[in-house]
Amino acid sequence: MNYAQLFNYIVEDEKVIIESAAAKNITDLVIPGDISGIPVLEISNDAFSRCKLLKRAIIPDTVKLIGDGAFNECTDLAYVKLPCDLERIGDNVFSNCRNLDEIIIPESVKEIGYEAFYGCNVLRELIIPGKVERIKERAFADCIRLSNIVFLFGDCDLGFRAFYRCRSLKSVTMRYETKLDFYSHAELAGVREIKVRIYENDDKYIEHKVFVPTDELKTEGYNAIHREYCKLFKDGFTWEGYDKAYSTLNDIEKKIDVSAYRMICRDGLTEEMEKDYFTFLKKHSKVAITQFLDYNDIAGLEVLADTGIITRFNIRKIIKLAEKMKRDKCKEFLVEYKNKRL
């Protein structure tokens, strides 16, 4: 086969490096494992970027490195087969691949890069393998139809706004021992269901449904429901029971957490209870602002902004407080909110 019709390549140090597409109108890409007996090991940065007619890409298992932006803005790309030993999915590799509806991330992957899948509008489900150690900033931002994520690892460095504006995200499944600071990130605030897997061995596990973040999940940021609060729901969780139990809490910080979470998850929320939650947050607004800054909790700040507790009259003072407390992510959110919405 004349591979020169598909891509340009060089031979260097006994390996083939795919450098670029031979033409931007390429529609089907099948990269061989070797060319003239020399293995294909690398795909260069931006190699197939903006090949807007490309629909399918098969990458052989020989490839060890896919460069940053390699398939960036391949807007028709619907199917990709990644190499089984790939360790890193680079920055912007599949950003704005708006027709990519499925991706199987190899079990060998340890890092998912900055905006790697940004704007993959039709991607619906995602399984993050157990060896992933880092998901960089905005890796899956604006995947607006992503509804279900399964994390198979026990721990991971989750970048800021890794799932930003994933508005359809409703279900997250994780291991019991997972430590992810989800709720210091606004992007997962709309999740209605968290499933926790307790593994008996590598293959068998028991899966429990938890409808709100609990201390058992070891989340470090948005501690909306505390261990003693969850004891009220030993026989099963209901939003009605949640709202009734709210009145039994005495700790102001816990009531602030609960109120803010309920203003995000409004399933079954009556007008009367919504008024109660809002009134409580407004009455204790100074404590709430300081508390959310202390937690580095952007989701909580968003609630205060969306309900009109943070306004153009007090936001400058809050930004200064964030700066004083060295809460850079909160400050970034507040400045962006001020510039775009106030």
N, C-alpha and C positions, 0 to 999 in steps of 0.2 A: 504494500500500500504506500502511496505517496503522502507521507505525513506532512510534507511541506505545504500541502493544500489546507491543512488544519491549523498548524502552528509553526512558529519559528523556534529553533532550539540550537543549543551549543553543546559541545562535548568538552568537559573539563575535568581533569583528575579522575579519569575512568568512570565518569557519570554523565548522564544526560540531564541538562537543565532546560525546561520549557520556558521560553522567554516571553512570548507574546502570541496572540492569535494572528494567523496569516491574513485574515480578513474579519471585519466587524460583523459581517452578515452570516457568520457560522451559526448553524442551528443544532447540530448534534456533534458532541465531542466525546470520542473514545480514545483515551491516551494509552498507548501500549506499555507493557512492563519493561520492554527493552527496545532499543533501536540498533540494528546490526550487532546484536549481542551485548551491547552496553546498557546497563540498567538505567531506567528513568527514575531519578531520586528527588528532583526538586521542581517546583513550579514557582517562578519568580513573582515578585510583587507586581500587582496590577496586570498580570499576564492576560487575563480575559476580561478585564474591567470594561464595562459599557458595551459588551456584546449583547445588545438588547434583543436579538432574535434567538439566542441560545436557549434551547429548551431542556437539554439533557447533557449531563457531564458524568462520565465514568472515569474515575481516577484509580490507577492500579495500586495494589498493595505494596509495590516497591517504593512508592513515593513516601519520603520521610518528612518533607517540608513543603507546606503550601504557603507562599508569601502573602504578606498583608495586602488586602484589597484585590486578591487574585480574581474573584468573581463579583466584585462590587458593581452594583447597578446592572446586573444581568436580569432585567425586569421580567423576561419571559421564562426564566429558569424554573422548572417545576420539579426536577429530580436530580439528585446528586448522590453518587456512591463514593464515600470517603474511604481511604486506605485503612486497613485494620490495625496498623501499628502507628498511626498518627498520634503524636503526643501533644500537639498544640494546634488549636484553631486560631489563626492570627487575627489581628485587628482588621475590622471592616471586610473580612473575607467574603461574606454573603450579605452585606448591608444593602438594603433596598432591592433585594430579590423578591419582588412582590408576589410572585406566583409559586414560591417554594412552600408547598403545603405539608411536606414531611421531611424530616432529617433524622437519620440514625447516627448518633454520635458514637464513634468507636470506644470500646471499653478502655483503650490505651490512653485516651486524652486526659491530660493533666491540667490544661489551661484553656479557657475560652476567652478570646481577646476582646478588646475595646470595640463596641458596636459591631461585633462579629455578625450578628443576625438582626441588626437594627432595621426596622421597617419591613420585616418579612410579614406582610399583612395577612396572609392566609394560613400561616403556621398555627396549628390548633393544639397539638399535644407535644410534650417534650419529656424525654427521659435523660437525666443527667447521670452519667456513669459514676461508679464508686471511686475511681482514681482521681477525679477532678479535685484539684487543690485550690484553684482560683478561677472565679468568674469576674472578669474585669468590668469597669464602669460601662453602663448602658449596653451591655452585651445583647440583651433581647428587648431593648426599649422600642416602643411603638409597634410591637407585635400585637396588634389590636384584637386579633381573634384567638390568641392563645388562651385556652380555658383550663388546661390541666398540666401540672408539672409533677414529675416524680424525681426526687433526689435520692440516689442510691448510696451516697457517701455518708460518712459519719461527721465530717467537719469540712468547712470550705471557707475561703476568704471571698465574701460576696461584695463585689464592687458597688459603689454608690449608684443608685437608680439602675441597677442591672435589669430590672423588669419594669422600668418606668412607662407609664401609660399603657400597660397591658390591661385594658379596661374589661376584657372578658374573663380575666383570670378568676376562677371560682374555687378551684380545688388544688391543694398542695399535699403531696404525700412525702413523708420523710422518715428516716430512721429515728428511733427513740433517742439515740445519743447525739443527734444532729445539733450543732450549735450554729445557728444562723441568726444574725441580728436583723430579722425581717422588718420589724416594726419600728426601726429607726429609719426605714426607707418608706416613703409614701407609696411606692409602686404596688405593694402587696396589701394595701389597706382594705381593698374590696373583697378579699378572700373570705368566702362563707364557710368553707369546710377544710379542715386540716386532718389528714389521716396519718397516724403514727404506726410504724411497723416495728414490732419488738421481735428481733431475730432469735430463734432458738439455735440455729447454725447458719452456715452460709446460704442455704437455699430456703429453709422453712422459716416462716414468720407468722405472727399473729398481728392482725391489723385492727387498730382501734380508731374510731372517729372522734375527733375533738373539734368542736365548732368554734372555739375561740382559743387564742394563744394562752397556754397555761405554763406554770412554773416547770412542769414536767418536761416541756419542750426546751427549757433552758434558753429561751430567748432573752436577750440582754437589753433590748431597747424598749419596745412598747408593751409594757407589762399590764395589759388591759384587765386581765382577770388573774387574781392571786390564788394560791393554793387553797387557803381557807374559804375563799369565795366559791371555788369549784366543788367543795364538799357539799354545798347545798344541792348539787345536781347529781348525786350518786345514782339516782334511778333514771337518769336521762336528762339531757339538756332541752329546754324550750325557751324561746324568747319571752314568753309570758312569765315563766318562772324567774328569768333573768331580771325583768322589770320589777317584779314583786320583791325579789331579794335585795334589790338596790337600796330600798329604804332601811334595810337592817345594817348597812355598813356605817361605821362611825368615823373611820379614818378619812380625812379630807383628800389626801393624795390618792387613795384608792378610788374614792368616789369621782375624782376628776378623771382618772384613767378610764373608769367604767363609763362615765358620761360621754367622753370623747369617742370611745369605741362605738357606743350605741348610736352616736350621731353619724358614724360612718356606715355601720351595718343596721339599716332601718327596717329590716324585715319584720312585719307585724307591729311596728311601732305606732302607738296611738298618738293623736294630737296632744292629749293631756300629758303623756309621758315625755313626748318630745319637748314640750314646754318646760317640764320639770328639769330635764337634763340641761336644756339651754339656760334656764334661770340659774341653776347651780353653777354652771361654767362661768356665766357672766358675773355672778356674785363673787366668785373666787378667781376672777380673771388674772389678777396679778400673780397669785400662787400658781395658777395653771401655766401661765407663760414661763415663769421661772422653772417650774417642774419640767415642762417639755424641753426647754433649753438644756436643763441639767441632764435629761435622758438623751439629748441629741435626737429628739423625737419629732421628725418633720411631719409625720401623719397627724400628730396632735396639733401642731401649729396650723396645719391646713384646715383642720376643723374650726379652730378659732378664727381663721381668716374667712372661711366660707360662711360662717354664721354671723359675721359682722362684729366679732369681738376685737379682732385686729383691724384697725381702720387707718386711713391716711393721717389721722390726727395723732396716733400713738406708735405707728410703725417705725419711725425714725429712732425713737427711744428704745424700742425692742431690738432693732438692729445694733444699736450701740451696746446694749446689754449682751447680745450674742457675741459681739466682738470682745467685750470684756471677759466673758466666760470662755472664750476661745472655742466657740462652737461654729466652726467654719462652714459646715454643711447647712446648718440652720440659717446662718447669715446669708449664704448663697441663695437659699430658697426665699428668704424674706426680701432680699434686694430684687430678685427676679419678680416676685409677686408685686412689689411696690411699683416697679417699672412697667409691668405689663397690665396690671389690673386695677391700680389705684390712681 
